[in-house]
Amino acid sequence: MSRENFSLFLIWQIFILGNVILLSPKCRSNISKLNSQRYQMNLIKKLKRNENKIAAICCAVLSYFLLQLITQTLVISLPLSIVAGSIPWLKSISQERKKQKSIQDAWPEALDHINSAIKSGVSISEALSNLAERGPIVLSPLFKEYKSQVKLDGNLELALKNLCTSTQDPIFRRLTQTILLVRNVGGVQVGLVLRTFTAFLRNDIAAKKEIEMRHGWISNTARIAASAPWVLLIFLTFQPQTRHAYNTVTGGFVVLGGSMLILVAYLWMNKSAKQSTGQ
């Protein structure tokens, strides 16, 4: 039996085994529990909590069988399936970075709202509370929490310090330190200080964007350079002689050594990119 026929036979056996389990009486009784709303809510919470793990396992297994059907080479299918399993984690990290970037880009607009409110004679506490409804949408939850805390105890300093403890936003912490410092020295020049803080923040964000753009060029180059050898390997396995060579022990060591060199080169390029952009 060829490797392709064996892989298809294995997938078929897994499909049959799943149907047998689902049709068993014990499984039917367990499925009937899904009618309970509480059970469904708990199940949804567990799935959301382990969403990345489930997606990673599914990606790894599916990519392994697909690559095994294409290449029929274990030493190529296994490493690439492990890389495919990391895609959900990388996607989650990318979404978190985009969220943080959107929050960072929204701060200059929020500070403009605060400066306009102070110019019109509104107190700093009320100006911050107004951002819960009038400010950027991504910052609305933060200032809604601030507004509720101020209404609860009426203490601006305590509310800002509590939010600094709960949030991980460095810009909000810097804003809090600036506001508290101005209040401690009298608060007469609060408008001027906040306008100066806004100007510095805009310059800082512009510099960070330029650094991230340069780092992105080098990182994308590193990704292309790391993926090119694997694409070439997949095309080489279309030839029976090459496929047979990589299925030997020597071929496995060659692929393993090449994988380690690619990993080291990729990490080194990313580190070099961070150092060059940092300078």
KOLRONU-18257 format. One record per atom (N, C-alpha, C): x, y, z. Coordinates in steps of 0.2 Angstrom, whole numbers, plus 5000, padded with zeros to 4 digits. Example, Ala and Ser with C-alpha at 12.3 -4.5 7.8 and 13.67 -1.06 7.14 Angstrom:
# KOLRONU-18257
506649725039
506249785039
506649845039
506449895035
506849955036
506450005039
# end
This chain:
# KOLRONU-18257
500449945000
500050005000
500450065000
500350114995
500750174995
500650215001
501050265002
500950315007
500350355006
500150375000
499550414998
498950375000
498950314998
498350265000
498250255007
498850255011
498850245018
498550305021
498750365019
498450425022
497750435021
497550415015
496750415014
496450365018
496750305019
496350255023
496350275030
496850315033
496850335040
496350385041
496250435036
495750485037
495050455037
494950405033
494350375032
494150335039
494650305042
494550265048
494350315054
494750375054
494550425059
493850455058
493650465052
492950485050
492450435053
492550365051
492050315053
492050315061
492650315064
492650315072
492250365075
492350425072
491950485074
491150475074
490950445068
490250425067
490050375072
490450325074
490250275078
490150305085
490650345087
490550375094
489950425095
489850455089
489250505090
488550465090
488550405087
487950365087
487850315093
488350315097
488250275103
487750305108
487450255112
486950285117
487250335122
487850315124
488150365129
488250435126
488450435120
488550495117
487950535115
487350495114
486750525113
486450555119
486550525125
486350555131
486750615133
487350615131
487750675132
487550735128
487350715122
487150765117
486550805119
486050765123
485450785125
485550845130
486150835134
486250885139
486350955136
486450965129
486551025126
485951065126
485351035127
484751075128
484751125134
485151105139
485251145144
485551215143
485251265144
485551335142
486251345147
486151325153
486751335157
487351295155
487251235152
487751195150
488051225143
487651245139
487851285133
488351345135
488151385140
488551445141
489151425144
489251365148
489851345151
490251315145
489951285140
490351255135
490651315130
490251365129
490451415125
491051455129
491051465135
491551495139
492251455139
492151385139
492751345139
493051345132
492651345127
492851355120
493251415119
492951475121
493251535120
493951545124
493951515130
494551515134
495151475131
494951415127
495451375124
495351385116
495151435114
495051445107
495751445103
496251475105
496851465102
497151395102
497051365107
497351295108
496951245103
496351255103
495951215098
496051225091
496151295089
496351315082
497051295080
497451295085
498151275084
498151195082
497851155086
497851085085
497551065078
496951105077
496651085070
497051105065
497351165065
497851185060
498451135059
498751115064
499251075064
499051005061
498550975063
498350915061
498150915053
497750965051
497550965045
498050985040
498551025042
499151045038
499550975037
499650945042
500050885042
499750835037
499150815037
498850765032
498850795025
498750865024
498850885018
499550885015
500050905019
500750905017
500950835016
500650785020
500850715019
500650685013
500050705011
499750685004
500150714998
500350774999
500750814994
501450784993
501850794999
502550774999
502750705000
502250665004
502450605006
503050595010
503250645014
503950655017
503850675024
503950635029
503850645036
504250705038
504850715037
505350765039
505150835037
504750835031
504550905029
503850915031
503350865032
502650875034
502650895041
503050865045
503050875053
503250945055
503850975052
504051035054
503551095052
503351085046
502851135043
502151135046
501951075048
501351075052
501351105059
501951095062
502051135069
502051205068
502351235062
502351305061
501651325059
501251285056
500551295054
500151305061
500251255066
499951265072
500051325076
500551365074
500751425078
500351485075
500051475069
499651525066
499151565070
498651525074
498151555078
498551595083
499051575086
499351615091
499651685088
499951675083
500251735079
499651785077
499151755075
498551795074
498251835080
498251805085
498051835092
498451885094
499151875093
499651925095
499551985090
499451975084
499352025079
498752075080
498252035082
497652075084
497752115090
498052095095
498152125101
498652195100
499152185095
499552235093
499152295090
498752275085
498252315082
497852355086
497552325091
497152355096
497552405100
498152385102
498552435106
498752495102
498852485095
499052535091
498452585090
497852555089
497352605088
497152645094
497352615100
497252655106
497752705107
498352695105
498952745105
498752795100
498552785094
498352835089
497752875091
497352855095
496752895097
496952945103
497452935106
497652985112
497653055110
498053075104
498053145102
497353175102
496953135098
496253165098
495853175105
495953125109
495653135116
495953195119
496653205119
496953265122
496753325119
496553325113
496253385109
495553405112
495153355114
494553365117
494653395124
495153365128
495253395135
495453465134
495953485130
496153555129
495653595127
495153575123
494553615121
494153635126
494053575130
493553585136
493853635141
494453625142
494853675148
494853745145
494853755139
494853825136
494153855137
493653815137
492953835137
492753845145
493253835149
493153845157
492853785160
492953725157
492753655161
493253635165
493153605171
493653575175
493953515172
494553505174
494953445171
494553375173
494253375179
493853315180
493253305176
492853355174
492353355170
492553345163
493153375161
493353355154
493553285153
493853255158
493953185157
493353145157
492853155161
492253125161
491853125154
491953185151
491553195144
491853145139
492453125140
492753085135
492453015135
492052995140
491652935140
491152935134
490852995132
490352995127
490553035121
491053075121
491253125116
491953105113
492353065116
492953055114
493052995109
493652975107
493752915103
493352855106
493152815101
492752755104
493152705107
493852695105
494252645108
494452665115
494452725117
494552755124
493952755128
493352745125
492752755129
492652715135
492852645135
492752605141
493252635146
493852655145
494252675150
493952735154
493752785150
493452845153
492752835156
492352785154
491752765157
491952735164
492452705165
492652675171
492852735176
493252785173
493452835177
492852875179
492352885175
491752925176
491352895182
491352825182
490952795187
491352795194
491952795194
492352805200
492352875203
492352925199
492252995201
491553005204
491052975201
490352985204
490352945210
490752895211
490652855217
490952885223
491552915223
491852945228
492053025227
492053045221
492153115220
492853135220
493353085220
494053105221
494453095214
494653145211
494953135205
495653105205
496053115210
496653085211
496653015212
496152995217
496052925218
495852885212
495352915208
495152875202
495652865197
496052915196
496652915191
497152865193
497252865200
497752815202
497552735202
496852735203
496552665202
496552635195
496452685191
496452665184
497152655181
497652685184
498352675182
498552605185
498252585190
498452515193
498152465189
497552475186
497152425182
497352425175
497552475172
497652485165
498452475164
498552455158
499252445156
499452495150
499052545150
499252595145
499752645147
500352645144
500852695146
500652765145
500352785140
500152855139
499652875144
499152835146
498752855152
499152875158
499552825159
499952835165
500352905165
500652925159
501052985159
500553045159
499953035157
499453085157
499253095164
499153045168
498953045175
499553085179
500153065178
500653095182
500753175180
500553185174
500553255172
500053295175
499453265175
498853305178
498953315186
499153255189
499253265196
499853315198
500353315194
500953355195
500653435195
500253445190
500053515189
499553535194
499153485197
498653505202
499053515209
499653485210
500053485216
500353555216
500553585210
500853645210
500453705209
499753695209
499253745209
498753745203
498953715198
498453705192
498253755188
498653815189
498553875185
498653865177
499253825176
499453825169
499253755166
498753725169
498553655167
498453655159
498153705156
498053705149
498653705145
499153745147
499753755143
500153685144
500153655150
500553595151
500253545147
499553535146
499253485142
499353495135
499353555133
499553565126
500253545124
500653565128
501353545127
501453465127
501053435132
501053365132
500853335126
500253365123
499953335117
500453345111
500853395111
501353405105
501953355106
502153345112
502653295113
502453225111
501753205113
501553145112
501453135104
501253185100
501153175093
501853165090
502353195092
503053185090
503253115091
503153095097
503353025099
502952975095
502352975094
501952935090
502252925083
502352985080
502652995073
503352955073
503752965078
504452935078
504352855079
503852835083
503752765084
503452735077
503052765073
502752735067
503352725062
503852775062
504352775057
504852715059
504952705066
505352645068
504952585066
504352575067
503952515066
503952505058
503952555054
503952545047
504652515045
505152535047
505852515046
505852435048
505652425054
505652355057
505252315053
504652335050
504252295046
504552275040
504952315037
505352295031
505752235032
506152245037
506652195039
506352125041
505852135045
505452075047
505152035041
504852075036
504552045031
505052005026
505652045026
506152005022
506451945025
506451945032
506651885036
506151825035
505451845035
504951795034
505051765027
505151805022
505151775015
505751735014
506351755017
506951715017
506851655020
506451645026
506451585030
505951535026
505451565022
504951525019
505151495012
505651535009
505851515002
506151445002
506551425007
506851355006
506351295007
505851315011
505251255012
504851255006
504751305003
504351304996
504751264991
505351274991
505851234986
505851164988
505851144994
505851074997
505151044994
504651074995
503951044993
503951034986
504251074981
504251064974
504751004973
505351004976
505750944975
505550884977
505050874982
504750814983
504350784978
504150824973
503750794967
504150744963
504750744964
505250694961
505350634965
505150574963
505150514967
505850504970
506450514966
507050504969
507250554975
507050614974
507150664979
506750644985
506150624984
505650604990
505950544994
506250504990
506550444993
507150464997
507550504995
508150534998
507950565005
507450605005
507250645011
506950595016
506750535014
506450495019
506950445022
507550455021
508050415024
508250455030
508650425035
508950455041
509350515039
509850505034
510250555032
509850615030
509350605026
508950655023
508550695029
508350655034
508050685040
508550735044
509150715044
509650755048
509850815044
509850815037
509950865033
509350925034
508750895034
508150945035
508150975042
508350935047
508350955053
508951015054
509450995051
510051045052
509851115048
509551105042
509351165038
508751205042
508351165046
507851205050
508151245055
508651215059
508951255064
509251315061
509651305056
509951365053
509451415051
508951395048
508451445046
508151485052
507951445057
507751475063
508251525066
508851505067
509351555069
509451615065
509451605059
509451665054
508851715055
508251685056
507651725056
507651765063
507851725068
507951765075
508451815075
509051805071
509551855071
509351915067
508951905061
508751965057
508252005061
507851975065
507352015069
507652055074
508152015077
508552055083
508952115080
509252105074
509652155070
509152215069
508552195066
508052245065
507852295071
507752255077
507652295083
508152345085
508752315084
509352355086
509452415081
509352405075
509452465070
508952515070
508352495071
507752535072
507852575079
508052545084
508152575090
508652625090
509152625086
509652675085
509452735081
# end
